[in-house]
């Protein structure tokens, strides 16, 4: 049950009964009308901005319209009180029976509580990680991996048909560098003294494994080949080994992709998909031969003072038009990226999400322009940028990984603190804000450690239920039985506040999915855990508020219903985040 959607429908029905139409007699679009918790909880349980949104179009004073809406809402049996506040907000206080209804709905929904069909099965492609296969994933990739994975989980939870995708940049100069670096380690594996790694090659020890594997596969035969033939053998071998390492690292975070798409496949075989994408833009009159003005201020990486093949990206919101061919006639990176997104479009995706590092910010406008052009405005690309992660240990910066050579790997972090801590903490700040990750904090068993605090709330719920099994063994405790309990007995302000927080989950989940902001779920779970721990502590001080009272089975059953609903909601949210919901903390 989504309490807020429920009352949004009731408000819409009221507007219909009031005959709210424009001067043409047509209903006024109400897309900006919301029902949400008021900013100040003392103002009520729900608030709507309906009067503020509609008043101008109707030529009416917002407070006058708000008063009419409030009068209608006051007649609703599930409403205890209504008031008009400020410039025209309508604040609603629910009848206590409504909270009992909400709680029963949570118990009946069980693990599906909060799940919706808002997406109506629409296909959406979420591309994330997509790191160059030239080394282990580092902690920056880790953040993008978690953010992308949870965006995909949220969209799935909200009724979309989600495809999780990884784009392998297995073409270009960096792959030649990888192959040359692997060949150096191959020579080392054959017993040659290679000395210091030459500048320009990858120095990490992880390449020793690839060098040894090349020896096992080819013996010393690669030494006799010229460089072109040698690189042709090593390139795919090294990429395959690196991708196996990357998939293994991601699996440690419980991340798996549905599609692994090769950049090289765009121009391999009997098809040139980059040419196909360029042809589609040419048909639309969006490619021309021209020159670009010299850049002002910061230099533009792909600017050349010559006539070249350009895409009219400025026609779709970009700052300038963009080149598609280099001076040697090869495709630019941008041309390949256009082709890749065109391939997604031909696979049926008009809704695409790319999760990229903050250093890709300059690419956002041009890629959005390309998708808009290729879909004639019917498709949409959302680019979510993730900021840097700084690692600390007790406030001191963490030293670099020896294995990687010059950075801390994703696997280093997961192996030390566990996947749950990594996933939760990567979301405990908005993705476009820098994140400080302190190993000491995320391993503490204290309130200062957010993931522990939330998981402990779930474990504490389980502990209460185990205790109830011992103290009142004959009491019916299955969710379907608890849903039929006398839930109206939950009348303490702390109990009602906890139910109100539980009721927010469906709204939070859908809003986080639509905004592509998974941090909202982490923040919400922390607030829910805080509400539960706070009420549990009140029971220690005030015995009549304890969850279990063997002398009052009716009260106990109602309060166990509250515990199960809390546990259900915590588990649902943690599942979306890809974090375990333990029944005991060890």
C-alpha positions in Angstrom: 0.0 0.0 0.0 1.3 3.5 -0.9 -0.4 5.8 1.5 0.7 8.9 -0.4 -0.6 7.7 -3.8 -3.8 6.7 -2.1 -4.4 10.3 -0.9 -3.2 11.7 -4.2 -6.1 9.9 -5.8 -8.5 11.2 -3.1 -7.3 14.7 -3.8 -7.8 14.2 -7.5 -11.3 13.0 -6.9 -12.0 16.1 -4.8 -10.8 18.3 -7.6 -13.1 16.5 -10.0 -16.1 16.9 -7.7 -15.3 20.6 -7.3 -15.3 20.9 -11.1 -11.8 22.3 -11.3 -11.4 23.0 -15.1 -9.6 25.6 -17.2 -11.4 28.3 -19.2 -12.0 25.8 -22.0 -13.7 23.4 -19.6 -10.9 20.9 -19.7 -9.3 19.3 -16.6 -6.1 21.1 -15.5 -3.0 18.9 -15.7 -2.2 18.0 -12.1 1.3 16.5 -12.7 2.9 18.9 -10.2 0.4 18.1 -7.5 2.0 16.0 -4.7 1.0 14.5 -1.4 3.9 14.1 0.9 5.0 14.3 4.6 5.0 17.9 5.8 8.4 19.4 6.5 7.4 20.0 10.1 5.8 16.8 11.6 3.9 18.9 14.1 1.8 20.2 11.1 0.2 16.8 10.5 0.8 13.5 8.7 0.3 14.5 5.1 0.4 17.7 3.1 -0.7 18.6 -0.5 0.3 21.6 -2.7 -2.8 21.2 -4.9 -4.2 24.7 -4.3 -0.8 26.3 -4.9 -0.3 24.5 -8.2 -3.8 25.1 -9.6 -4.7 28.6 -8.3 -2.8 30.7 -10.9 -4.3 28.8 -13.9 -7.8 29.2 -12.3 -7.3 32.9 -11.5 -8.1 32.2 -7.9 -6.4 32.9 -4.5 -4.5 29.8 -3.3 -5.9 29.9 0.2 -9.5 30.1 -1.0 -9.0 27.0 -3.1 -7.1 25.3 -0.3 -10.1 26.0 2.0 -12.5 24.2 -0.4 -10.2 21.2 -0.7 -9.7 21.1 3.1 -13.5 21.1 3.6 -13.9 18.1 1.3 -11.0 16.2 2.9 -12.5 16.8 6.4 -15.4 14.6 5.4 -13.1 11.6 4.8 -13.5 9.0 7.5 -9.8 8.3 7.4 -9.0 12.0 8.2 -8.9 13.3 11.8 -8.2 17.0 11.0 -7.3 19.3 8.1 -5.9 22.8 8.1 -4.8 25.4 5.6 -1.3 26.6 6.2 1.0 29.3 4.8 0.2 30.5 1.3 -2.1 27.5 0.6 -0.8 24.2 1.7 -3.3 21.7 3.0 -2.1 19.7 6.0 -3.8 16.5 6.9 -3.9 14.6 10.2 -5.0 11.0 9.8 -7.4 9.1 12.0 -5.7 6.5 14.1 -7.7 3.8 12.3 -5.8 4.7 9.1 -2.5 3.8 10.7 -3.8 0.4 11.7 -4.9 -0.1 8.1 -1.4 0.9 6.8 0.2 -1.5 9.2 -2.0 -4.4 8.2 -1.3 -3.7 4.6 2.5 -3.9 5.2 2.0 -7.3 6.9 -0.1 -8.6 4.0 2.3 -7.4 1.3 5.3 -8.9 3.1 8.5 -8.9 0.9 6.6 -7.1 -1.8 5.9 -4.1 0.4 6.9 -0.9 -1.5 7.1 -2.7 -4.9 5.2 -1.0 -7.6 4.2 -1.4 -11.3 4.9 2.3 -12.1 7.3 1.4 -14.9 4.6 -0.8 -16.6 7.3 -3.1 -17.9 9.0 -0.4 -20.0 12.6 -1.4 -21.0 15.4 0.6 -19.5 19.1 0.1 -20.1 21.5 0.9 -17.2 25.2 1.0 -18.1 27.6 1.2 -15.3 31.3 0.5 -14.4 32.4 0.2 -18.0 36.0 0.6 -16.9 38.8 0.2 -19.4 40.0 -3.5 -19.2 43.6 -2.4 -18.5 43.8 -3.0 -14.7 41.9 -3.9 -11.6 38.9 -1.9 -10.6 39.8 0.9 -8.2 37.7 2.4 -5.4 36.4 5.1 -7.8 34.9 2.4 -10.0 33.5 0.9 -6.8 31.3 3.8 -6.2 29.9 3.9 -9.8 29.4 0.1 -9.7 27.3 0.3 -6.5 25.3 3.4 -7.6 24.6 1.9 -11.0 23.6 -1.5 -9.5 21.2 0.1 -7.0 19.6 2.3 -9.7 18.9 -0.9 -11.6 17.5 -2.5 -8.5 15.3 0.5 -7.8 13.9 0.5 -11.4 13.3 -3.2 -11.2 11.5 -2.7 -7.9 9.4 0.0 -9.5 8.2 -2.2 -12.4 10.7 -1.5 -15.2 12.2 -4.2 -17.4 15.9 -3.5 -16.6 19.0 -4.6 -18.5 22.3 -4.1 -16.7 25.1 -3.5 -19.2 28.9 -3.1 -19.2 30.6 -1.4 -22.2 34.1 -2.8 -22.7 36.5 -0.3 -24.2 38.6 -3.0 -25.9 39.7 -0.9 -28.8 42.2 2.0 -29.1 45.6 3.0 -27.9 45.1 1.9 -24.3 44.6 -1.7 -25.4 47.8 -1.6 -27.4 49.5 -0.3 -24.2 48.0 -3.2 -22.3 49.3 -5.7 -24.8 52.8 -4.3 -24.8 52.7 -4.3 -20.9 51.6 -7.9 -20.9 54.3 -8.8 -23.4 56.9 -7.3 -21.1 55.6 -9.6 -18.3 55.6 -12.5 -20.7 59.3 -12.0 -21.3 59.7 -11.8 -17.5 57.8 -15.1 -17.1 60.3 -16.6 -19.6 63.1 -15.7 -17.2 64.3 -12.5 -18.8 65.4 -9.7 -16.4 63.2 -6.8 -17.5 64.3 -4.1 -15.0 62.2 -1.1 -14.3 58.9 -0.8 -16.1 59.3 1.7 -19.0 57.3 4.9 -18.7 54.0 4.6 -20.6 53.4 1.0 -19.8 51.2 -0.3 -17.0 53.3 -1.2 -13.9 51.0 -3.2 -11.8 51.9 -6.7 -10.6 48.5 -8.0 -11.8 50.1 -8.2 -15.3 52.5 -10.9 -14.0 49.5 -13.3 -14.0 48.8 -12.5 -17.7 52.5 -12.9 -18.6 52.6 -16.3 -17.0 49.3 -17.3 -18.7 50.7 -16.3 -22.1 53.8 -18.5 -21.5 51.5 -21.4 -20.6 49.4 -20.8 -23.8 52.2 -20.1 -26.3 55.5 -21.0 -24.8 58.2 -18.8 -26.3 56.6 -18.6 -29.7 55.5 -15.0 -29.4 59.2 -13.9 -29.3 59.6 -14.8 -32.9 56.6 -12.7 -34.2 56.8 -9.1 -35.4 55.0 -6.6 -33.2 51.9 -6.3 -35.3 51.3 -10.1 -35.3 52.3 -10.3 -31.6 49.9 -7.6 -30.6 47.1 -9.3 -32.6 47.5 -12.4 -30.4 48.0 -10.6 -27.1 45.3 -8.0 -27.3 42.2 -10.3 -27.1 44.0 -12.7 -24.7 44.9 -9.8 -22.2 41.4 -8.2 -22.5 39.7 -11.6 -21.8 41.9 -12.1 -18.7 41.4 -8.6 -17.5 37.6 -8.9 -17.9 37.6 -12.2 -16.0 39.4 -10.3 -13.1 37.0 -7.4 -13.3 33.9 -9.8 -13.3 35.4 -11.5 -10.3 36.0 -8.3 -8.4 32.4 -7.2 -9.2 31.0 -10.5 -8.0 32.6 -9.8 -4.6 30.2 -6.9 -4.5 27.3 -9.1 -5.8 27.3 -7.2 -9.1 26.6 -9.0 -12.3 25.7 -7.6 -15.7 23.2 -9.0 -18.2 25.2 -7.7 -21.2 28.9 -7.3 -21.7 29.2 -5.2 -24.9 32.5 -5.0 -26.8 33.5 -1.7 -28.4 35.6 -3.6 -30.9 32.4 -5.4 -32.1 31.1 -2.1 -33.5 33.5 -2.4 -36.4 34.3 -6.2 -36.5 32.9 -8.8 -38.8 30.9 -7.8 -41.8 29.2 -4.8 -40.2 30.4 -1.3 -39.4 27.9 -0.1 -36.8 29.7 3.3 -36.5 29.0 3.9 -40.2 25.4 2.8 -39.7 24.9 5.3 -36.9 26.5 8.1 -39.0 24.3 7.2 -41.9 21.2 7.5 -39.6 22.4 11.0 -38.6 23.2 11.9 -42.3 19.6 10.9 -43.3 18.4 13.5 -40.8 20.7 16.2 -42.2 22.8 16.3 -39.0 26.3 15.6 -40.4 28.2 18.1 -42.5 31.7 19.1 -43.5 32.9 22.2 -41.7 35.4 23.8 -39.4 35.2 24.6 -35.7 36.1 27.9 -34.2 39.1 27.9 -31.9 38.2 27.2 -28.3 37.7 30.0 -25.9 39.1 29.6 -22.4 39.8 25.9 -21.7 41.1 23.9 -24.7 38.7 21.4 -26.3 40.4 18.0 -26.7 39.0 17.1 -30.1 39.5 20.6 -31.8 41.5 20.7 -35.0 42.0 23.6 -37.3 40.8 21.9 -40.4 37.6 21.1 -42.3 36.2 17.9 -40.8 33.1 15.7 -40.5 30.9 17.2 -37.8 27.7 16.3 -36.0 25.3 19.2 -35.4 25.2 18.5 -31.6 24.7 22.2 -30.9 21.3 21.9 -32.4 20.3 19.6 -29.5 21.8 21.6 -26.6 25.5 21.0 -26.8 28.0 23.9 -26.7 29.5 23.2 -30.1 29.3 20.7 -33.0 31.4 17.6 -32.6 33.9 15.9 -34.9 33.3 12.3 -35.9 36.4 11.5 -37.9 40.1 12.1 -37.0 42.6 13.5 -39.4 43.7 10.0 -40.4 40.1 9.0 -41.3 39.6 6.8 -38.2 36.5 7.3 -36.0 36.7 9.6 -32.9 35.8 8.2 -29.5 32.6 10.2 -29.7 31.6 8.5 -33.0 32.0 5.1 -31.4 30.0 6.2 -28.4 27.2 7.4 -30.7 27.3 4.0 -32.5 27.1 2.2 -29.1 24.0 4.1 -28.0 22.5 3.7 -31.5 22.9 0.0 -31.0 21.0 0.2 -27.7 18.2 2.1 -29.5 18.0 -0.6 -32.2 17.7 -3.1 -29.4 14.5 -1.3 -28.2 15.9 1.0 -25.5 14.5 4.5 -25.6 15.3 5.0 -21.9 19.0 4.8 -21.2 21.0 5.5 -18.1 24.8 5.8 -18.1 26.7 6.0 -14.7 30.0 7.6 -15.2 32.8 9.1 -13.2 32.9 12.9 -12.6 35.7 13.2 -15.2 33.2 12.5 -17.9 31.1 15.6 -17.2 32.2 17.2 -20.4 30.7 14.3 -22.4 27.1 14.6 -21.0 25.7 17.3 -23.4 27.1 15.7 -26.5 25.8 12.2 -25.7 22.4 13.5 -24.7 22.3 15.4 -28.0 23.2 12.3 -30.0 20.5 10.2 -28.4 17.9 13.0 -28.9 18.9 13.2 -32.6 18.9 9.5 -33.2 15.5 9.0 -31.7 13.9 12.1 -33.1 13.3 13.3 -29.5 11.6 10.1 -28.4 14.5 8.7 -26.5 16.1 9.9 -23.3 19.6 9.5 -21.9 20.2 10.1 -18.2 23.9 10.5 -17.2 24.6 10.1 -13.5 28.0 11.3 -12.5 29.8 9.9 -9.4 32.3 11.9 -7.5 35.6 10.8 -6.1 36.1 8.6 -3.0 38.8 9.4 -0.5 40.0 6.6 1.7 41.0 7.1 5.3 41.9 4.9 8.3 41.1 6.6 11.6 41.3 10.0 9.8 44.6 9.3 8.1 44.8 8.8 4.3 45.2 5.2 3.1 48.3 4.3 1.3 48.2 2.9 -2.3 47.9 -0.8 -3.2 51.2 -2.5 -4.1 49.4 -4.9 -6.4 47.8 -2.2 -8.5 50.8 0.0 -8.6 49.3 3.4 -8.0 45.8 3.1 -6.6 43.7 1.2 -4.0 41.6 -1.5 -5.7 38.0 -2.3 -5.2 38.9 -5.8 -4.0 41.3 -4.3 -1.4 38.4 -2.5 0.2 35.8 -5.3 -0.1 38.2 -7.9 1.4 38.9 -5.7 4.4 35.4 -4.4 5.4 33.0 -6.6 3.5 30.6 -6.1 0.7 27.7 -4.8 2.9 29.8 -2.0 4.4 31.1 -1.0 1.0 27.7 -1.0 -0.7 25.9 0.9 2.0 28.6 3.5 2.5 29.0 4.2 -1.2 25.4 5.3 -1.0 25.4 7.2 2.2 26.1 10.5 0.4 24.6 11.8 -2.9 26.6 10.4 -5.8 27.6 13.8 -7.2 29.2 14.8 -3.8 32.7 13.7 -2.8 32.8 10.8 -0.3 35.2 10.1 2.6 35.4 6.4 3.4 37.0 5.6 6.7 37.9 1.9 7.3 37.8 2.4 11.0 34.3 3.9 11.1 32.7 1.3 8.8 34.0 -1.6 11.0 32.9 -0.1 14.3 29.9 -1.6 16.1 28.4 1.7 17.0 25.8 4.3 16.0 28.6 6.2 14.2 28.7 3.3 11.6 25.5 3.7 9.5 25.5 0.2 8.0 25.9 -1.4 11.4 23.2 0.9 12.8 20.6 -0.2 10.2 21.5 -3.9 10.2 21.4 -3.9 14.0 17.8 -2.6 13.8 16.8 -5.6 11.7 18.7 -8.0 14.0 17.0 -6.3 17.0 13.6 -7.0 15.4 14.6 -10.6 15.0 15.7 -10.8 18.6 12.3 -9.4 19.8 10.5 -12.1 17.8 12.8 -14.8 19.2 12.1 -13.6 22.7 8.4 -13.6 22.0 8.6 -17.2 20.9 10.0 -18.1 24.3 7.8 -15.9 26.5 4.5 -16.2 24.7 4.8 -19.4 22.7 1.1 -19.9 22.1 0.6 -16.4 20.6 -0.1 -16.4 16.8 2.9 -14.6 15.3 2.6 -15.3 11.5 2.2 -12.0 9.5 -1.3 -12.9 8.3 -2.4 -13.4 12.0 -0.7 -10.2 13.2 -2.5 -8.3 10.4 -5.8 -9.3 12.1 -4.6 -8.2 15.6 -6.2 -5.2 17.4 -3.8 -2.8 15.8 -5.8 0.2 17.1 -4.1 -0.5 20.5 -1.0 1.1 19.0 -1.7 4.6 20.2 1.5 5.8 21.8 3.1 8.7 19.9 6.3 6.7 19.4 4.4 3.7 17.9 2.4 6.0 15.6 5.6 7.8 14.5 7.2 4.5 13.7 4.2 3.4 11.6 4.3 6.8 9.8 8.0 6.2 9.0 7.2 2.7 7.7 4.4 4.2 5.5 7.0 6.4 3.7 8.8 3.4 2.1 6.8 3.0 -1.1 7.0 6.7 -1.8 10.8 6.8 -1.1 11.5 3.8 -3.3 9.6 5.2 -6.3 11.0 8.7 -5.9 14.5 7.3 -5.7 14.0 5.3 -8.8 12.5 8.2 -10.8 15.2 10.6 -9.7 18.0 8.0 -10.1 19.1 8.8 -6.5 19.7 5.6 -4.5 21.2 7.6 -1.6 17.6 8.4 -0.7 17.0 4.8 0.3 20.2 4.7 2.5 19.1 7.9 4.3 15.5 6.6 4.7 16.7 3.2 6.2 18.9 5.1 8.7 15.9 7.2 9.7 13.7 4.2 10.1 16.4 2.4 12.2 16.7 5.5 14.3 12.9 5.5 14.9 12.9 1.9 15.9 16.0 2.1 18.2 14.5 5.2 19.8 11.2 3.4 20.5 13.0 0.3 21.8 14.9 2.5 24.2 11.7 4.1 25.5 10.5 0.6 26.3 13.6 0.1 28.5 12.7 3.2 30.5 8.9 2.7 30.4 7.9 -0.9 30.9 4.4 -0.4 29.7 5.8 0.3 26.2 7.8 -2.9 25.9 7.0 -5.0 22.9 6.3 -8.1 24.9 3.9 -8.3 27.9 3.0 -11.9 28.7 0.0 -10.7 30.8 -1.5 -8.7 27.9 -1.5 -10.9 24.7 -3.6 -8.4 22.7 -1.1 -5.6 23.3 1.8 -7.9 22.6 0.4 -9.2 19.4 -0.2 -5.6 18.1 3.3 -4.6 19.1 4.8 -7.7 17.4 2.9 -6.6 14.3 4.8 -3.3 14.5 8.1 -5.2 14.9 7.4 -7.4 11.9 6.4 -4.5 9.8 9.6 -2.7 10.7 11.7 -5.7 10.0 9.9 -6.2 6.6 10.5 -2.7 5.6 14.2 -2.7 6.6 14.7 -6.0 4.7 13.0 -4.6 1.6 15.2 -1.5 1.6 18.4 -3.4 2.3 17.6 -5.8 -0.4 17.2 -2.9 -2.9 20.7 -1.7 -1.8 22.1 -5.2 -2.2 22.9 -5.3 1.5 22.2 -8.3 3.8 19.6 -8.1 6.5 21.1 -10.2 9.4 19.0 -11.7 12.2 22.0 -11.6 14.5 25.0 -9.3 14.7 28.3 -11.1 15.2 
